[in-house]
Amino acid sequence: MKWMSELLMPVSRGRSSKLHDLGLAKIAQGGYGLWNPNDETLILLPEGKVLFQRTEDFLLRSLEAFRPQRLDCGTSARGALDAAVRLIKRAADLPVLLAERRGDELRLLGLHGDFEASLEMANDALRAVGGAVCTLGLRLRRVDRLTPEGHRVDLLCRSEAPLRGEEGLICPDCGWMAAFDSPCRFGGETSDAAPEELREVATPGCSTVEKLCEYLKIAPSRIVKCMFYAVEGRGLAAVILRADRQVCLEKVRAAFQGASVRPAEPDELAAVMGDSAGYMGPVGLPASVALLADFSAVGVKNAVVGANKPGFHKTGACWGRDFKTDFVADVTLLQKGDHCPHCGTALEKSELRRIAAFRPVDPAGFAEPSLTFFNGSAKAHVPAWSAEIDLTALLSAASENSERWPGEIAPFDVYVYWEGDEAPDALAPLIGALEGAGLRIVGDDRGGTFENRRAEAAAIRAPQTVCLKKGGDGWLLDVTRNGRTETFSPAQFAAQQETFSAAERRPFRT
């Protein structure tokens, strides 16, 4: 049992206008932390530290199958990797999952003796963490990304003005979410029109899509644009896509199996294509140029394409007759107005919050020559995967999406307050019954107006709140949990203690 008068827990009735992250603002409002706008950090107070620790413990319980080993790596620059180099010596030391807390991040490093088994371990851990987070009431979206450091899997959820967020897309009807670089596949528009003759037309001063559309009085979807990139070890590559779509450079990199890719320089283009910048197209490309088509360009009919000479385009261009490639991939960004793959509704922009990032192949571990073990015949490199779980983001999202802390992570189970300054005679039996059920309790003994205490009780967000109020024949208990409030007499409460049973509240286990 804790009393508010003994806790450093400055609850406030309203939220800070300087903190735009709604979930984070609620954490600060509940007295769990102080917002420091100077460096945009949350200063954790005692109950906030408990909240974060409970959350860390909850996540590691979801990974019990991997027997996570908690470390404190102090100021070691590489954290668990420095420990792994010193710990892993032989096959019997593997597999192992190392976990460490760095600030508000829970970091994981998984190590295995076999590369395929390491990937499977990483995927299983990803599913376990994702499933655990979803039990807290969050809806997650998995996004696979190819970054300069390698393959990364992000777990994202929708949020309003998150502190560390990114812009993405959401379906307003079914709630489907996506990042702009999420997988998408938009084919060319089907058409029953007969193929037109390929004709070269003069298009003076039309070196941009906008000018070409205005000159020919057509929509961008009628144009197949051709963009050139320099690919490491491959020379120049032309990427073709419908002109109403945008290239995702990381998807292009993925199509070329992770090779370094950058937009081609003017002199590189001129050396191969001559002086045709702004008028380049897929028809008649030199054999030295690799042609990569986005799905949006596949099957197009009667499109407008560059003629590969200044001031001219070709009309009536058709896939399969005038240009084609077997090298086809998803290389475009999703965008506002695209149709939801589940219900077909137009997607809208939304803010997304990253909860976790998993790296199926840890880049630092892959590059560490000392991360080896003896496999029975020789030294072998230890395959490793890693993950970072943003506890602030997770708790902010949970706070934003629910009026109460889930019982699995709450710092305490029941918050008790009462009407009037004097402790009621029904308080002691109530506390005894709650403690007898194995519940952690905080009581508000600070006094003040009943309205203020009611508002602060809501801000604290305990899984269950009990308010003792005066009735005609004595004290009544308003019990709030799971979004519902019920009123009991003390006798009724005593007869219905299963309402507060430890099994019902899904007790915290260490």
RAWO-V593614 format. One record per pair of residues at least 24 apart in sequence whose ideal C-beta (glycine too) atoms are under 10 Angstrom apart, sorted by the first residue. I is the first residue (numbers start at 1). J is the second residue. If there is no record, write none. Layout:
# RAWO-V593614
i = {I/I}
j = {J/J}
This chain:
# RAWO-V593614
i = {1/1/1/1/1/1/1/1/1/1/1/1/2/2/2/2/2/2/2/2/3/3/3/3/3/3/3/4/4/4/4/4/4/4/4/4/4/4/4/5/5/5/5/5/6/6/6/7/7/7/7/7/7/8/8/8/8/9/9/9/9/9/9/9/9/10/10/11/11/11/11/11/11/11/11/11/11/12/12/12/13/13/13/13/13/13/13/14/14/15/19/19/20/20/20/20/21/21/21/21/21/21/21/21/21/21/21/21/21/21/21/22/22/22/22/22/22/22/22/22/23/23/23/23/23/23/23/23/23/23/23/23/23/23/23/23/23/24/24/24/24/24/24/24/24/24/24/24/24/25/25/25/25/25/26/26/26/26/26/26/26/26/26/27/27/27/27/27/27/27/27/27/27/28/28/29/29/29/29/29/29/29/30/30/30/30/30/30/30/30/30/31/31/31/32/32/32/32/32/32/32/33/33/35/40/40/41/41/41/41/42/42/42/42/42/44/44/46/47/47/47/47/47/48/48/49/50/50/50/50/50/51/51/51/51/51/51/51/51/51/51/52/52/52/52/52/52/52/52/52/53/53/53/53/54/54/54/54/54/54/54/54/54/54/54/55/55/55/55/55/55/55/55/55/55/55/55/55/55/55/55/56/56/56/56/56/56/56/56/56/57/57/57/57/57/58/58/58/58/58/58/58/58/58/58/59/59/59/59/59/59/59/59/59/59/59/59/59/60/60/60/60/60/60/61/61/61/61/61/61/62/62/62/62/62/62/62/62/62/62/63/63/63/63/63/63/63/63/63/63/64/65/65/65/65/65/66/66/66/66/66/66/66/66/66/66/67/67/67/68/68/68/68/68/68/68/68/69/69/69/69/69/69/70/70/70/70/71/71/71/71/71/71/72/72/73/73/73/73/73/74/76/78/78/78/78/79/79/79/79/80/80/80/80/80/80/80/80/80/80/81/81/81/81/81/81/81/81/81/81/81/82/82/83/84/84/84/84/84/84/84/84/84/84/85/85/85/85/85/85/85/86/87/87/88/88/88/88/88/88/88/88/89/89/89/89/90/90/90/90/91/91/91/91/91/92/92/93/93/93/94/94/94/94/94/95/95/95/96/97/97/97/97/98/98/99/99/101/101/102/103/103/103/104/104/104/104/104/104/104/105/105/105/105/105/105/105/105/105/106/106/106/106/106/106/106/107/107/107/107/108/108/108/108/108/108/108/108/108/109/109/109/109/109/109/109/109/110/110/110/110/110/110/110/110/110/111/111/111/111/111/111/111/111/111/112/112/112/112/113/113/113/113/113/113/114/114/114/115/115/115/115/115/116/117/118/118/118/118/118/118/118/118/119/119/119/119/119/120/120/121/121/121/121/122/122/122/122/122/122/122/122/122/122/122/123/123/123/123/125/125/125/126/126/126/126/126/126/126/129/129/129/129/129/129/129/130/130/130/130/132/132/133/133/133/133/133/133/133/135/135/135/136/136/136/136/136/136/136/136/136/136/137/137/137/137/137/137/138/138/138/138/138/138/138/138/138/139/139/139/139/139/140/140/140/140/141/141/141/141/141/141/141/141/141/141/141/142/142/142/142/143/143/143/143/143/143/143/143/143/143/143/144/144/144/144/144/144/144/145/145/145/145/145/145/145/145/146/146/146/146/146/146/146/146/146/146/146/147/147/147/147/147/148/148/148/148/148/149/149/149/149/149/149/150/150/150/150/150/150/150/151/151/151/151/151/151/151/152/152/152/152/152/152/152/152/153/153/153/153/153/153/154/154/154/154/154/154/154/154/154/155/155/155/155/155/155/155/155/155/155/155/156/156/156/156/156/156/156/156/156/157/157/157/157/157/157/157/157/157/157/158/158/158/158/158/158/158/159/159/159/159/159/159/159/159/159/159/159/160/160/160/160/161/161/161/162/162/162/162/162/162/162/162/162/163/163/163/163/163/164/164/164/164/164/164/165/165/165/165/165/165/165/166/166/166/166/167/167/167/167/167/168/168/168/168/168/168/168/169/169/169/169/169/169/169/169/169/169/169/169/169/170/170/170/170/170/170/170/170/171/171/171/171/171/171/171/171/171/171/171/171/172/172/172/172/172/172/172/173/173/173/173/173/173/174/174/174/174/174/174/175/175/175/176/176/176/176/176/176/177/177/177/177/178/178/178/178/178/178/178/179/179/179/179/180/180/180/180/180/180/180/180/180/181/181/181/181/181/181/181/181/181/182/182/182/182/182/183/183/183/183/184/184/184/184/184/184/184/184/184/184/184/184/184/184/185/185/185/185/185/185/185/185/186/186/186/186/186/186/186/186/186/186/186/186/186/186/186/187/187/187/187/187/187/187/187/188/188/188/188/188/188/188/188/188/188/188/188/188/188/189/189/189/189/189/189/189/189/190/190/190/191/191/191/191/192/193/193/194/194/195/195/195/195/195/195/195/195/196/196/196/196/196/196/196/197/197/197/198/198/198/198/198/198/198/198/198/198/198/198/199/199/199/199/199/199/200/200/200/200/200/200/200/200/201/201/201/201/201/201/201/201/202/202/202/202/203/203/203/203/203/203/203/203/203/203/203/204/204/204/205/205/206/206/206/206/206/206/206/207/207/207/207/207/207/207/207/208/208/209/209/209/209/210/211/212/212/212/212/212/212/213/213/213/215/216/216/216/218/218/218/218/219/219/220/220/220/221/221/221/221/222/222/222/222/222/223/223/223/223/223/223/223/223/224/224/224/224/224/224/224/224/224/224/224/224/224/224/224/225/225/225/225/225/225/225/225/226/226/226/226/226/226/226/226/226/226/226/226/226/226/227/227/227/227/227/227/228/228/228/228/228/228/228/228/228/228/228/229/229/229/229/229/229/229/229/229/230/230/230/230/230/230/230/230/231/231/231/231/231/231/231/231/231/232/232/232/232/232/232/233/233/234/234/234/234/234/234/235/235/235/235/235/235/236/236/236/236/236/236/236/236/236/236/236/237/237/237/237/237/237/237/238/238/238/238/238/238/238/238/238/238/238/238/238/238/238/239/239/239/239/239/239/239/239/239/239/239/240/240/240/240/240/240/240/240/240/240/240/240/240/240/240/240/240/240/240/240/241/241/241/241/241/241/241/241/241/242/242/242/242/242/242/242/242/243/243/243/243/243/244/244/244/244/245/245/245/245/245/245/245/245/245/245/246/246/246/246/246/247/247/247/247/248/248/248/248/248/248/249/249/250/250/251/251/251/251/251/251/252/252/252/252/252/253/254/254/254/255/255/255/255/255/255/255/256/256/256/256/264/273/273/273/274/274/274/275/275/276/276/276/276/276/276/276/277/277/278/278/278/279/279/279/279/279/279/279/279/279/279/280/280/280/280/280/281/281/281/281/281/281/281/281/281/281/281/282/282/282/282/282/282/282/282/282/283/283/283/283/283/283/283/284/284/284/284/285/285/290/290/291/291/291/291/291/291/292/292/292/292/292/293/293/293/293/293/293/293/293/293/294/294/294/294/294/295/295/295/295/295/296/296/296/297/297/297/297/297/297/298/298/298/299/353/353/353/353/353/353/353/354/354/354/354/354/354/355/355/355/355/355/355/355/355/356/356/356/356/356/356/356/357/357/357/357/357/358/358/358/358/358/359/359/359/359/359/360/360/360/360/361/361/362/362/398/399/402/402/403/403/403/403/403/404/404/404/404/404/404/404/404/404/404/404/405/405/405/405/406/406/406/407/407/407/407/407/407/407/407/407/407/407/408/408/408/408/408/408/409/409/410/410/410/410/410/410/410/410/411/411/411/411/411/411/412/412/412/412/412/412/412/412/412/413/413/413/413/413/413/413/413/413/413/413/413/413/413/413/414/414/414/414/414/414/414/414/414/414/414/414/414/414/415/415/415/415/415/415/415/415/415/415/415/415/415/415/415/415/416/416/416/416/416/416/416/416/416/416/416/416/416/417/417/417/417/417/417/417/417/417/417/417/417/417/417/417/417/417/418/418/418/418/418/418/418/418/418/418/418/418/419/419/419/419/419/419/419/419/419/419/420/420/420/420/420/421/421/421/421/421/422/423/424/424/424/424/424/424/425/425/425/425/426/426/426/426/426/426/426/426/427/427/427/429/429/429/430/430/430/430/430/430/430/430/431/433/433/433/433/433/434/434/434/434/434/436/436/436/437/437/437/437/437/437/437/437/437/437/438/438/438/438/438/438/439/439/439/439/439/439/439/440/440/440/441/454/463/463/464/464/464/464/466/466/481}
j = {412/414/416/431/432/434/435/439/440/441/442/443/46/47/411/412/440/441/442/443/416/441/442/443/444/445/446/31/415/416/417/442/443/444/445/446/453/456/460/443/444/445/446/447/442/443/445/31/45/46/47/442/446/45/46/47/48/45/46/47/48/411/442/456/460/34/45/444/446/452/453/455/456/457/458/459/460/455/456/459/451/452/454/455/456/458/459/455/459/459/161/163/160/161/162/163/159/160/161/162/163/164/165/351/353/392/393/396/397/399/400/159/160/161/162/396/397/399/400/401/159/160/161/162/163/353/392/393/394/395/396/397/398/399/400/401/402/159/161/162/163/164/392/393/395/396/397/399/400/161/163/396/399/400/395/396/398/399/400/402/403/459/461/51/52/392/395/396/398/399/400/405/461/399/459/399/455/456/458/459/460/461/399/405/411/456/458/459/460/461/462/456/459/460/395/399/405/411/459/460/461/392/395/163/163/164/103/104/163/392/104/163/392/395/396/104/392/411/410/411/412/442/460/395/411/411/409/410/411/412/440/391/395/398/399/405/409/410/411/412/461/101/104/106/391/392/394/395/409/411/101/391/409/411/395/405/406/407/408/409/410/411/412/508/510/104/106/133/136/389/391/392/394/395/398/405/406/408/409/410/411/99/101/104/105/106/389/391/394/409/408/409/508/509/510/132/133/135/136/394/406/408/409/508/509/99/106/108/128/129/132/133/356/389/391/394/408/409/97/99/106/108/129/132/128/132/408/508/509/510/125/127/128/129/130/131/132/133/135/408/97/99/108/110/124/125/128/129/132/387/128/97/121/124/125/128/95/96/97/99/108/110/121/124/125/128/95/96/97/96/97/98/99/106/108/110/125/96/97/98/99/100/109/98/99/100/101/98/99/100/101/107/109/100/101/98/100/101/102/107/100/100/109/364/365/368/107/109/364/386/107/108/109/110/111/362/364/365/384/386/107/109/111/362/364/365/368/370/371/384/386/368/370/109/109/110/111/362/365/368/370/371/382/384/365/368/369/370/371/372/382/370/111/373/113/370/371/372/373/374/382/384/372/373/374/379/373/374/375/376/373/374/375/376/380/373/374/373/374/382/118/373/375/382/383/121/382/383/382/121/125/385/387/384/386/387/389/389/391/388/390/391/392/389/390/391/392/393/394/395/356/357/387/388/389/390/391/392/393/356/387/388/389/390/391/394/386/387/388/389/356/358/359/362/385/386/387/388/389/359/362/364/365/384/385/386/387/358/360/362/365/383/384/385/386/387/362/365/371/373/382/383/384/385/386/382/383/384/385/373/375/380/381/382/383/375/380/383/361/381/382/383/384/383/383/360/361/362/365/382/383/384/385/151/360/361/383/385/360/385/360/383/384/385/153/358/359/360/361/362/383/384/385/386/387/153/358/360/385/358/385/387/153/155/356/358/360/385/387/155/355/356/358/387/389/394/155/355/356/358/394/408/157/355/356/389/394/397/398/406/408/506/394/395/397/398/401/402/405/406/408/409/397/398/401/402/404/406/353/355/394/397/398/400/401/402/406/175/176/177/397/401/177/355/356/397/168/169/170/175/176/177/178/179/182/352/355/177/182/356/358/168/177/178/179/180/181/182/183/352/354/357/179/181/182/183/254/358/360/179/181/182/248/250/251/254/357/181/248/249/250/251/252/253/254/255/257/258/250/253/357/359/363/250/253/258/260/363/359/361/362/363/364/366/258/359/360/361/362/363/366/254/258/358/359/360/361/363/357/358/359/360/361/363/386/387/356/357/358/359/360/387/179/181/182/352/354/355/356/357/358/353/354/355/356/357/358/387/389/390/393/394/182/352/353/354/355/356/357/393/397/352/353/354/355/393/394/397/398/400/401/350/351/352/353/397/400/401/350/351/352/353/354/355/393/396/397/400/401/350/351/353/400/351/353/400/351/352/353/354/392/393/396/397/400/353/390/392/393/396/353/354/390/392/393/396/350/351/352/353/354/393/396/351/352/353/354/336/349/350/351/352/334/347/349/350/351/352/353/333/334/335/336/337/338/340/346/347/348/349/350/352/340/345/347/348/349/350/351/352/338/339/340/341/342/343/344/345/346/347/348/350/340/343/345/346/347/348/350/340/342/343/344/345/346/340/341/342/343/344/345/340/342/343/340/341/342/343/345/347/340/347/350/352/334/338/340/341/347/350/352/333/334/352/354/246/248/332/333/334/335/336/349/352/248/249/250/251/254/330/332/333/334/248/330/333/334/341/251/330/334/341/245/248/251/294/295/296/330/331/332/333/334/335/338/341/294/295/296/298/329/330/332/341/241/242/244/245/294/295/296/297/298/330/332/334/335/338/339/242/294/295/296/297/298/299/300/221/224/242/293/294/295/296/297/298/299/300/301/303/319/221/222/242/296/299/300/301/303/299/300/301/299/300/301/302/301/301/302/301/302/301/302/316/317/318/320/321/322/301/302/303/315/316/317/318/302/315/316/283/302/305/307/314/315/316/317/318/321/322/323/307/313/314/315/316/317/283/307/309/312/313/314/315/316/304/307/311/312/313/314/315/316/307/311/312/313/278/279/304/306/307/310/311/312/313/314/315/310/311/312/278/311/278/279/304/306/311/312/313/276/277/278/279/280/306/310/311/243/278/243/244/278/304/243/278/243/278/279/304/306/313/243/244/304/313/304/313/315/243/303/304/315/243/244/244/245/304/245/296/300/303/300/302/303/304/315/281/300/303/304/305/306/313/317/281/282/283/293/294/296/297/300/303/304/305/306/317/319/323/280/281/282/297/303/304/305/306/273/279/280/281/282/283/285/289/291/297/305/306/308/323/252/263/264/280/292/331/263/264/265/268/269/272/273/277/280/285/289/253/256/261/262/263/264/268/290/292/260/261/262/263/264/265/268/269/255/256/259/260/261/262/264/290/292/256/258/259/260/261/262/259/260/259/260/261/288/289/290/264/268/272/288/289/290/264/268/269/271/272/273/285/286/288/289/290/261/264/289/290/291/292/327/264/272/273/280/281/282/285/286/289/290/291/292/293/323/325/282/290/291/292/293/294/297/327/329/331/332/280/281/282/285/291/292/293/294/296/297/298/300/303/305/306/319/323/325/328/331/292/293/294/295/296/297/298/331/332/294/295/296/297/298/300/303/332/296/297/303/304/305/296/332/335/337/294/295/296/297/331/332/333/334/335/338/331/332/333/334/335/294/331/332/333/294/330/331/332/333/334/331/333/331/333/294/329/330/331/332/333/292/294/329/331/332/331/329/330/331/292/294/327/328/329/330/331/290/292/327/329/289/306/308/309/308/309/310/309/310/306/307/308/309/310/311/312/306/310/306/310/311/305/306/307/308/309/310/311/312/313/314/305/306/307/308/309/305/306/307/308/309/312/313/314/317/322/323/306/308/314/317/319/322/323/324/325/307/308/314/317/321/322/323/308/314/322/323/323/325/325/327/323/324/325/326/327/328/325/327/328/329/331/319/323/324/325/326/327/328/329/331/328/329/330/331/332/328/329/330/331/332/330/331/332/323/324/325/328/331/332/324/325/328/324/390/392/393/394/396/397/400/388/389/390/393/394/397/389/390/391/393/394/396/397/398/387/388/389/390/391/393/394/386/387/388/389/390/385/386/387/388/389/384/385/386/387/388/384/385/386/387/385/386/386/387/461/461/461/483/458/461/480/482/483/458/460/461/462/463/464/465/480/481/482/483/460/461/462/463/461/463/506/439/462/463/464/481/482/504/505/506/507/508/463/505/506/507/508/509/463/508/440/460/461/462/463/464/505/508/440/442/460/461/462/508/439/440/441/442/460/462/463/464/508/437/438/439/440/441/442/462/463/464/481/500/502/505/507/508/439/440/441/442/443/462/463/464/465/466/479/481/500/505/441/442/443/444/456/457/458/460/461/462/463/464/465/466/467/480/441/442/443/444/445/457/462/464/465/466/467/468/477/442/443/444/445/446/448/450/453/454/456/457/460/465/466/467/468/469/443/444/445/450/453/466/467/468/469/470/475/477/450/453/454/467/468/469/470/475/476/478/447/450/468/469/470/445/446/447/448/450/447/468/468/469/470/474/475/490/468/474/475/490/468/474/475/476/477/489/490/493/466/468/475/490/493/494/466/468/475/477/490/493/494/500/466/490/493/494/497/500/464/466/493/497/500/497/500/502/497/498/499/500/501/502/503/504/505/507/500/501/502/503/505/507/463/464/500/501/502/505/507/505/507/508/466/478/505/506/499/500/504/505/493/500/505}
